[in-house]
């Protein structure tokens, strides 16, 4: 959900000098004089033919729903608030083919209801369900008086409604308008693709002559319509004096507004594939960034770089101002907490205090949801609340600390070179001590000091300071390493005894800590072992040492008695299936981290048995240097030695690399499924 951040009105900079304005002093002005004609979105009426969409390359018998049309329109209007109002209209019509798509009949629309001056207005709402009965289209209108409003947080309210009379084959449609006080970057982006096929996706924007926008396009689909035109427009803006509400200045802006329109027809539904961080990285979309304001004498460049954006954030009371100000209410608690004189230990205690005693209520936030003192007293808050509080505590104790903005993987990648805050949804903290930089996230339980969750490694992050600094957080910068070892020897009782040990990867360890108790963890770690195997003397280390991965060990006992034994030398730890079994791949493969997984087995041949069959050694490379798989097995002096290693040296694979990746993992699965066959001696 976008966090609407009111900024200073830049329009006032050019009002009195612009070639588009003339100024009149005026008294007793009515607000209604400054509204443009309402320009909604129109589409043809529902027809009988709309209920019978023929199969095509994007629609088949498995299609659950079809979006017949999704149309958006953003336009500027004059206002009585000294700036423009941005009117966003949306129309959507959907054919529900199967019950599994009925979720589309429940709509949630977020509305900014924070500061009164910038609160959005939700209006022009209409919704209907259409059913085909005896060849006649029957419309059931939604009673707009039953709209449900739910407060999401201090800044947002959710408008909710569910369509009536839906069944398989129903068509639902709705339209609405949201009016927003213009906020410099408020032209909404538009996604042309979604979960279901879309027959017509259209977006149009009309931009006043004083503004120039950069239009950022994403995706490979060709536009059926991509047009630019101009139309004469007049905008009237009232700037009140502040001394009397009924006295102010009228600015008339007349000129050629830019009208741009984009249409893509017959778009297939986005097909989710494994190992994609977010569909938002690949769907066709358009977004906007203001870069110029035109005046009669000058063109004002809106350099929306990270230094200027940081300066704005540092002045914001819901962001930087909150941790720069003095906090006398912290002193007593911090004095009690920080008795250790070691600077590193003190910083670690502050981090652990937030991590272990505060509840994260929302993992998507950039700004404070409440004053820091309230968050501190209530012991809960969003990811932004907790990590901005962490930053404030560190600064309070004299540390060099700053908040860091990033976009998590599921939120999508950011556009490099553009400071667009809408693209960011997460805050962590940076601390510098003795020449070492630590990135901290106190919102995740059992996260180690100086560690970040894997979802944070999604490209560029930005340190918010007087001089903003870029931090690269790529998936290639982290490696998940795991080493497992099993030894088995014959004993005098005709049994085999041995031991198992494993050093887990860090993120596997984090998952184990957060999902399981210690006893449950034991079951989870050794669940792949055969049920006829006795496991005892289990030990798990580093459960509470969150900076280190978990280590596990146990003793083993098993006995062979059958004439023929089919033995899995990897004890169930091999890869069971190829995650890339599909013949084709439309999108890149995004691995969460680089991998280095090593398994070692040293065992004697069971007493009274001989080897009837044994896997052959194998070794394969992935694209020369991108990965390696080794399966080295040998028998010497009555002992079997196996070493299996899977190493991936990068995390991103383009679609043209997919075939080699698929074949590589097919080989891994095949080798790791091979068994040793023991046959009892006569």
C-alpha positions in Angstrom: 0.0 0.0 0.0 1.4 3.4 -1.0 2.1 5.7 1.9 0.9 9.2 0.9 3.4 11.8 2.1 2.2 15.4 1.9 5.1 17.6 0.6 5.5 21.4 0.2 3.6 22.9 -2.7 6.0 23.5 -5.5 3.3 25.2 -7.6 3.7 28.4 -5.5 7.3 28.8 -6.7 6.1 29.7 -10.2 2.6 31.1 -9.7 3.4 34.8 -10.0 5.9 34.6 -12.9 4.4 31.9 -15.1 3.3 32.6 -18.6 0.2 30.5 -17.8 -1.2 32.6 -15.0 -2.9 35.9 -14.3 -3.7 36.9 -10.7 -6.8 38.6 -9.4 -7.6 39.5 -5.8 -11.0 38.2 -4.9 -13.2 38.0 -1.9 -15.9 35.6 -0.7 -15.0 32.8 -3.1 -17.1 29.6 -3.3 -15.1 26.4 -3.6 -17.4 25.0 -6.3 -16.2 27.6 -8.7 -12.9 25.8 -9.0 -14.0 22.3 -10.0 -13.5 21.0 -13.5 -16.2 19.0 -15.3 -16.2 15.4 -14.0 -14.5 13.2 -16.5 -15.2 9.6 -15.7 -14.5 6.4 -17.6 -17.0 5.1 -20.0 -17.4 1.6 -21.6 -20.1 0.0 -23.6 -23.0 -1.8 -21.8 -22.9 -5.4 -20.9 -24.1 -7.5 -23.9 -25.2 -11.2 -24.2 -22.0 -11.9 -26.2 -19.9 -10.8 -23.2 -21.0 -14.0 -21.3 -19.6 -16.3 -24.0 -16.0 -15.4 -24.6 -14.5 -17.9 -27.2 -11.4 -19.8 -26.4 -8.2 -18.3 -27.7 -4.4 -18.3 -27.1 -5.0 -16.7 -23.7 -8.3 -18.3 -22.7 -9.0 -22.0 -22.4 -11.2 -24.5 -20.4 -9.0 -23.9 -17.3 -9.4 -20.2 -17.2 -11.1 -19.1 -14.0 -11.9 -15.5 -14.9 -11.5 -13.0 -17.7 -11.1 -9.3 -17.2 -13.2 -7.9 -20.1 -11.9 -4.4 -19.5 -9.8 -2.5 -17.0 -9.6 1.3 -17.7 -7.9 4.0 -15.7 -7.8 7.8 -16.1 -5.7 10.3 -14.2 -6.5 14.0 -14.7 -5.7 17.3 -12.9 -8.3 19.8 -11.6 -8.1 23.2 -10.1 -8.9 23.6 -6.4 -9.2 26.0 -3.5 -6.1 24.7 -1.7 -3.4 26.5 -3.7 -2.5 23.5 -5.8 -4.1 21.0 -8.1 -6.4 18.1 -7.3 -5.6 14.8 -9.0 -8.7 12.8 -10.0 -8.1 9.1 -10.5 -11.0 7.1 -12.2 -11.0 3.4 -12.6 -13.5 1.0 -14.3 -13.2 -2.8 -14.2 -15.4 -5.5 -15.7 -14.8 -9.2 -15.0 -16.4 -12.4 -16.2 -16.3 -15.0 -13.4 -16.1 -18.4 -15.0 -15.4 -20.6 -12.0 -16.1 -20.5 -8.2 -12.4 -20.4 -7.5 -12.3 -16.9 -8.9 -15.0 -15.6 -6.7 -12.4 -13.7 -4.6 -12.5 -11.2 -7.4 -16.0 -10.2 -6.2 -14.6 -8.8 -3.0 -12.9 -5.4 -3.6 -10.6 -3.5 -1.2 -9.6 0.1 -2.1 -7.2 2.0 0.2 -8.0 5.7 0.8 -5.6 8.2 2.4 -7.4 9.7 5.4 -4.4 11.1 7.3 -3.9 14.8 7.5 -7.1 16.6 6.7 -5.5 19.0 4.2 -4.4 16.0 2.1 -7.2 13.5 2.8 -8.5 11.8 -0.3 -12.2 11.8 -1.4 -13.8 8.6 -2.6 -16.7 9.3 -4.9 -18.7 8.4 -8.0 -18.9 4.8 -6.9 -21.1 2.3 -8.8 -21.1 -1.5 -8.9 -23.3 -4.1 -10.5 -23.6 -7.8 -11.0 -24.9 -9.1 -14.3 -26.4 -12.5 -14.9 -27.7 -14.1 -18.1 -31.2 -15.5 -17.5 -33.2 -16.9 -20.4 -31.2 -15.0 -22.8 -31.7 -11.7 -21.0 -29.1 -9.7 -19.2 -30.3 -9.0 -15.6 -28.5 -6.3 -13.6 -28.3 -6.3 -9.8 -27.0 -3.0 -8.5 -24.8 -2.8 -5.4 -26.3 -0.6 -2.6 -23.6 2.0 -2.1 -25.0 2.7 1.3 -23.6 -0.7 2.5 -20.0 0.1 1.6 -17.8 -1.0 4.5 -15.0 1.2 5.8 -12.2 -0.2 7.9 -9.4 1.9 9.5 -6.1 0.4 8.4 -3.8 2.7 10.3 -3.6 6.4 11.2 -3.2 7.3 7.6 -5.4 4.9 5.7 -8.9 3.6 5.5 -9.9 0.6 3.4 -13.1 0.8 1.4 -14.6 -2.8 1.1 -17.5 -4.3 -0.8 -18.7 -7.6 -2.1 -20.8 -8.1 -5.2 -24.3 -9.6 -4.7 -25.9 -12.4 -6.6 -22.6 -13.9 -8.0 -22.4 -17.3 -9.6 -20.4 -19.1 -12.2 -20.9 -17.1 -15.4 -21.6 -13.8 -13.6 -20.1 -10.5 -14.8 -19.2 -7.9 -12.2 -18.2 -4.3 -12.8 -17.4 -1.3 -10.7 -16.2 2.3 -11.1 -15.0 4.9 -8.7 -13.1 8.1 -8.4 -10.5 9.2 -5.9 -9.6 12.9 -5.6 -6.2 13.7 -4.1 -4.6 17.0 -3.3 -1.7 17.0 -5.7 1.5 15.9 -4.0 4.2 16.2 -6.7 4.5 12.5 -7.5 0.9 11.4 -7.2 0.1 10.3 -10.7 -0.7 6.7 -10.1 1.2 3.9 -11.9 -0.7 1.4 -14.0 -0.3 -2.4 -14.3 -1.5 -3.8 -17.6 -1.3 -7.4 -16.6 -2.8 -9.4 -13.7 -3.7 -12.8 -12.4 -6.3 -13.4 -15.1 -6.4 -12.7 -18.9 -7.3 -9.1 -19.8 -9.0 -8.3 -23.1 -8.6 -4.5 -22.8 -6.3 -2.7 -20.5 -6.2 1.1 -20.9 -4.6 4.0 -19.1 -4.9 7.7 -19.9 -3.3 10.7 -18.2 -3.8 14.4 -18.9 -1.0 16.6 -17.6 -1.2 20.4 -17.1 1.2 22.5 -19.2 3.3 23.5 -16.2 4.5 20.0 -15.6 6.8 17.6 -17.4 7.0 13.9 -16.3 9.4 11.1 -17.1 7.4 8.1 -18.1 9.0 4.8 -17.0 7.8 1.8 -18.9 8.4 -1.9 -18.0 7.6 -5.1 -19.8 7.9 -6.6 -23.2 4.3 -6.4 -24.5 3.8 -4.2 -27.4 1.2 -1.4 -27.0 -1.8 -1.5 -29.3 -2.3 2.2 -28.7 0.5 4.5 -27.6 -0.5 8.0 -28.4 0.4 11.5 -27.3 -1.7 14.6 -28.0 -2.5 18.0 -26.7 -5.7 19.8 -25.8 -6.4 23.3 -24.6 -7.2 23.3 -20.9 -7.9 25.9 -18.2 -7.2 25.3 -14.6 -8.3 27.6 -11.8 -6.5 27.5 -8.4 -7.4 29.5 -5.3 -4.7 30.4 -2.8 -6.3 31.7 0.4 -4.5 34.3 2.4 -4.5 32.4 5.6 -5.9 35.5 7.4 -9.4 35.1 6.2 -10.9 32.0 4.7 -13.0 33.9 2.2 -10.1 36.0 0.8 -7.5 34.8 -1.6 -5.8 34.9 -5.0 -7.1 33.2 -8.1 -4.6 31.7 -10.5 -5.9 30.8 -14.0 -3.6 28.4 -15.8 -4.4 28.1 -19.5 -2.4 26.2 -22.1 -1.9 22.9 -23.9 -2.3 20.0 -21.6 -0.5 16.8 -22.7 -2.8 13.8 -23.2 -1.2 10.4 -23.3 -3.0 7.1 -23.7 -1.8 3.5 -23.7 -3.8 0.3 -24.5 -2.7 -3.3 -24.5 -5.2 -5.9 -25.8 -5.5 -9.6 -25.1 -3.0 -10.0 -22.3 -2.6 -13.5 -20.8 -2.8 -13.9 -17.1 0.5 -13.8 -15.4 1.7 -17.3 -14.9 3.4 -17.7 -11.6 6.6 -19.7 -11.7 8.8 -21.0 -9.0 11.8 -18.9 -8.0 10.4 -15.5 -8.9 10.7 -12.9 -6.2 7.7 -10.8 -7.4 5.5 -10.7 -10.5 5.8 -6.9 -10.2 9.3 -7.2 -11.6 8.0 -8.5 -15.0 4.4 -7.4 -15.7 4.0 -4.5 -18.2 3.4 -1.3 -16.3 3.8 2.5 -16.5 4.9 4.9 -13.7 5.7 8.6 -13.6 8.2 10.9 -12.2 7.9 14.7 -12.2 11.2 16.4 -13.4 10.3 19.9 -14.6 7.9 22.8 -13.7 7.6 25.5 -16.3 7.5 29.2 -15.7 7.6 32.2 -18.0 11.2 32.9 -17.3 12.6 29.7 -16.0 12.1 26.0 -16.1 12.5 24.6 -12.6 14.3 21.3 -12.6 12.9 18.9 -10.0 16.0 16.9 -9.3 14.4 14.1 -7.4 17.7 12.6 -6.4 18.4 10.8 -3.1 20.2 13.8 -1.5 17.1 16.0 -1.9 14.8 13.1 -1.0 16.8 12.4 2.2 16.7 16.1 3.1 12.8 16.0 2.9 12.7 12.7 4.9 15.0 14.1 7.6 12.6 17.0 8.2 9.5 14.9 8.2 8.1 14.5 11.8 7.1 11.0 10.9 10.6 10.0 9.9 13.9 11.8 10.4 12.8 14.5 12.8 11.6 11.8 15.2 15.1 10.4 15.8 17.0 13.6 15.6 15.1 15.3 18.5 16.3 14.7 22.1 14.5 12.0 24.1 14.8 12.6 27.8 12.2 9.9 28.5 14.8 7.3 27.4 17.6 8.2 29.7 16.7 6.2 32.8 15.8 3.0 30.9 18.9 3.2 28.8 21.1 3.7 31.9 19.7 0.5 33.5 20.1 -1.5 30.3 23.6 -0.4 29.3 25.9 -1.2 32.2 28.5 -2.7 30.0 31.3 -0.3 29.0 32.1 -2.1 25.8 30.7 -0.1 22.9 29.9 -3.1 20.7 28.2 -4.9 23.6 26.1 -1.8 24.4 24.9 -1.5 20.7 24.1 -5.2 20.7 22.0 -4.8 23.9 20.0 -2.0 22.4 19.3 -4.1 19.3 18.3 -7.1 21.3 16.1 -5.0 23.6 14.0 -4.0 20.6 14.1 -7.4 18.9 13.2 -9.4 22.0 10.6 -7.1 23.6 8.7 -5.5 20.8 6.1 -7.0 18.4 6.2 -6.1 14.7 2.6 -5.5 13.6 3.2 -4.8 9.9 6.2 -5.6 7.7 5.4 -3.0 5.0 6.0 0.6 6.2 8.2 3.6 5.6 6.9 6.1 8.2 6.0 6.1 11.8 2.5 5.0 12.7 2.6 6.8 16.0 5.0 9.0 18.0 8.2 7.2 19.1 7.3 7.5 22.8 4.0 5.7 22.2 5.7 2.9 20.3 8.3 2.6 23.1 5.6 2.5 25.8 3.3 0.1 23.9 6.1 -2.2 22.9 4.8 -2.8 19.4 4.8 -1.2 15.9 5.5 -1.6 12.2 8.9 -2.5 10.8 9.4 1.3 10.3 8.4 2.0 13.9 10.8 -0.6 15.4 13.8 0.2 13.2 13.4 4.0 13.4 13.1 3.5 17.2 16.3 1.4 17.1 18.0 4.1 15.2 16.8 6.7 17.7 18.1 4.7 20.6 21.5 4.2 19.0 21.8 7.9 18.2 20.7 8.7 21.8 23.7 6.8 23.0 26.1 8.5 20.7 26.4 5.9 17.9 26.7 6.8 14.2 23.3 5.4 13.0 20.9 6.0 10.2 17.7 4.5 8.8 17.9 2.6 5.5 15.1 2.3 2.9 14.7 -0.8 0.8 12.2 -2.7 -1.2 11.6 -6.3 -0.1 11.6 -9.1 -2.7 7.8 -9.6 -2.8 7.4 -5.8 -3.1 9.4 -5.7 -6.3 12.6 -4.2 -7.6 13.2 -0.5 -7.7 14.1 1.5 -10.7 17.8 2.4 -10.5 18.7 6.1 -10.7 15.2 7.3 -9.6 14.3 8.3 -6.0 10.7 7.1 -6.1 9.6 6.5 -2.6 6.5 4.5 -3.7 9.0 1.7 -4.7 10.2 1.2 -1.1 8.4 -0.5 1.7 10.9 -1.4 4.4 13.2 0.3 6.9 16.3 -1.2 8.5 19.0 0.6 10.5 22.7 1.1 9.7 25.3 1.5 12.5 29.0 2.3 12.0 31.4 1.4 14.7 35.2 1.2 14.6 35.3 1.2 10.8 32.7 -1.6 10.5 29.2 -1.1 9.1 26.4 -3.1 10.5 22.9 -3.4 9.0 20.3 -4.2 11.6 16.7 -5.4 11.5 15.1 -5.6 15.0 11.6 -6.4 13.6 12.4 -10.0 13.0 12.4 -12.3 16.0 15.7 -14.2 16.5 17.5 -12.3 13.8 21.2 -11.9 14.6 23.0 -8.6 15.1 24.4 -7.5 11.8 22.1 -9.8 9.8 19.2 -9.1 7.5 16.4 -11.4 6.4 16.9 -12.8 2.9 13.9 -10.8 1.6 15.9 -7.6 2.0 18.5 -8.7 -0.6 16.7 -7.2 -3.5 19.0 -4.7 -5.2 19.7 -1.1 -4.0 19.0 0.3 -0.5 19.5 3.9 0.5 21.0 5.2 3.7 19.0 8.4 4.7 21.6 11.0 5.8 22.6 14.5 4.8 24.6 12.8 2.0 22.5 9.8 1.0 24.4 6.6 0.4 23.5 3.6 -1.8 24.0 0.1 -0.4 24.0 -2.9 -2.7 22.0 -5.8 -1.3 22.1 -8.4 -4.0 21.2 -12.1 -3.6 24.6 -12.8 -4.9 26.1 -11.3 -1.8 24.9 -14.0 0.5 25.7 -17.7 0.5 23.8 -20.4 2.3 26.4 -23.1 3.3 25.5 -26.4 4.9 27.8 -29.3 5.7 26.5 -32.8 6.8 28.5 -35.8 7.8 27.5 -39.4 8.7 29.8 -42.2 9.8 28.7 -45.8 10.3 30.8 -48.8 11.5 30.0 -52.4 12.3 29.9 -53.5 15.9 30.2 -56.9 17.6 26.4 -57.3 17.9 25.9 -57.4 14.1 24.6 -53.9 14.2 25.9 -50.7 12.6 26.6 -47.7 14.9 27.7 -44.3 14.1 27.1 -40.6 14.3 25.5 -37.7 12.3 26.4 -34.1 12.4 25.2 -31.0 10.5 26.1 -27.4 10.3 23.0 -25.7 9.0 22.8 -22.7 6.7 22.1 -19.3 8.4 18.6 -18.9 6.9 17.7 -22.5 7.5 18.7 -21.9 11.1 16.6 -18.8 11.4 13.6 -20.7 10.0 14.1 -23.6 12.5 14.4 -21.2 15.4 11.2 -19.3 14.6 9.1 -22.4 13.7 10.0 -25.0 16.3 10.8 -25.6 19.9 13.9 -27.4 20.7 12.2 -30.8 20.8 10.3 -30.1 17.7 13.6 -29.0 16.0 15.1 -32.4 16.7 12.2 -34.1 14.9 12.5 -31.7 12.0 16.3 -32.1 11.5 16.2 -35.9 11.5 12.8 -36.5 9.9 14.4 -37.8 6.7 16.0 -40.7 8.5 14.5 -44.2 8.2 12.0 -45.2 10.9 13.9 -48.4 11.6 16.9 -46.4 12.6 17.5 -45.6 16.2 18.5 -42.0 17.0 19.9 -41.1 20.4 22.1 -38.6 22.2 20.7 -35.8 20.1 22.3 -32.4 20.7 21.6 -29.0 19.1 24.0 -26.1 19.5 23.6 -22.3 18.9 19.9 -22.3 19.4 20.1 -19.0 21.3 23.2 -17.7 19.6 21.4 -15.9 16.8 24.5 -14.7 15.0 25.6 -18.3 14.3 23.9 -21.1 12.4 22.5 -24.1 14.2 24.6 -27.2 14.6 23.1 -30.6 15.3 24.5 -34.0 16.1 23.3 -37.4 17.2 24.3 -41.1 17.4 22.8 -43.7 15.1 22.1 -47.4 15.3 20.7 -49.7 12.6 20.6 -53.3 11.8 20.4 -55.1 8.4 18.6 -58.4 8.1 17.0 -58.7 4.7 18.6 -60.7 1.9 18.8 -57.6 -0.3 19.1 -54.1 1.1 18.3 -51.0 -1.0 20.2 -48.3 0.9 19.9 -44.5 0.4 23.5 -43.2 1.0 22.2 -39.7 1.5 19.7 -40.7 4.2 16.8 -38.9 2.6 18.7 -35.6 2.3 19.0 -35.7 -1.5 17.0 -33.5 -3.7 13.6 -35.2 -4.4 12.4 -33.3 -7.5 13.6 -31.0 -10.1 12.2 -27.5 -9.4 12.7 -26.7 -13.1 10.8 -29.5 -14.8 8.8 -27.3 -17.2 9.8 -27.5 -20.8 9.8 -23.7 -21.2 10.3 -20.7 -18.9 9.0 -17.2 -19.6 10.7 -15.3 -16.8 14.2 -15.4 -15.2 15.0 -17.7 -12.3 15.8 -15.8 -9.1 17.4 -17.9 -6.4 17.3 -16.5 -2.8 21.0 -16.9 -2.3 24.1 -18.7 -3.5 24.3 -22.3 -2.4 27.1 -24.5 -1.1 25.8 -27.8 0.2 28.2 -30.6 1.1 27.3 -34.1 2.3 29.9 -36.7 3.4 29.3 -40.4 4.2 31.9 -42.7 5.6 30.6 -46.2 6.3 31.8 -49.8 6.4 30.1 -52.4 4.3 27.5 -54.0 6.5 28.9 -57.2 8.1 27.7 -60.2 6.2 26.9 -58.3 3.1 28.6 -57.5 -0.2 27.9 -54.7 -2.7 25.7 -55.8 -5.5 25.2 -52.4 -7.2 26.6 -49.0 -6.5 26.2 -45.5 -8.1 28.9 -44.3 -10.4 30.8 -41.1 -9.6 29.8 -38.1 -11.5 30.6 -34.4 -12.0 28.9 -31.7 -13.9 29.4 -27.9 -14.3 26.6 -25.4 -14.9 27.6 -22.9 -17.6 31.3 -23.2 -16.9 31.5 -21.1 -13.7 27.8 -20.7 -12.6 27.6 -23.9 -10.6 29.1 -27.3 -9.9 27.7 -30.7 -8.7 30.0 -33.5 -7.6 29.1 -37.0 -6.7 32.3 -38.8 -5.7 31.9 -42.4 -4.4 34.5 -45.1 -3.9 35.1 -48.3 -2.0 38.4 -49.0 -0.3 39.3 -51.6 2.3 35.7 -52.5 3.0 34.6 -48.9 3.4 32.4 -46.7 1.3 33.3 -43.1 1.0 30.8 -40.6 -0.6 31.0 -36.9 -1.0 28.2 -35.0 -2.7 28.5 -31.2 -3.2 26.0 -28.8 -4.8 27.4 -25.4 -5.4 25.6 -22.5 -7.2 27.8 -19.5 -7.8 25.1 -17.1 -8.9 21.4 -16.4 -8.2 20.0 -14.9 -11.4 19.5 -17.0 -14.5 18.0 -15.4 -17.7 15.3 -17.3 -19.6 17.8 -18.3 -22.3 19.9 -20.0 -19.5 16.9 -22.0 -18.4 17.5 -25.2 -20.4 21.0 -25.6 -19.0 19.7 -25.0 -15.4 16.9 -27.5 -15.9 19.3 -30.2 -17.2 21.8 -29.5 -14.4 19.2 -30.0 -11.7 17.8 -33.1 -13.5 21.2 -34.6 -13.2 21.5 -33.7 -9.5 18.1 -35.3 -8.7 19.0 -38.4 -10.7 22.3 -39.0 -8.9 21.1 -38.2 -5.4 18.2 -40.7 -5.9 20.5 -43.6 -6.7 20.9 -46.3 -4.1 23.5 -48.8 -3.0 22.3 -52.4 -3.2 23.7 -54.7 -0.5 23.3 -58.5 -0.9 23.7 -60.9 1.9 26.6 -63.3 1.5 25.8 -67.0 1.2 
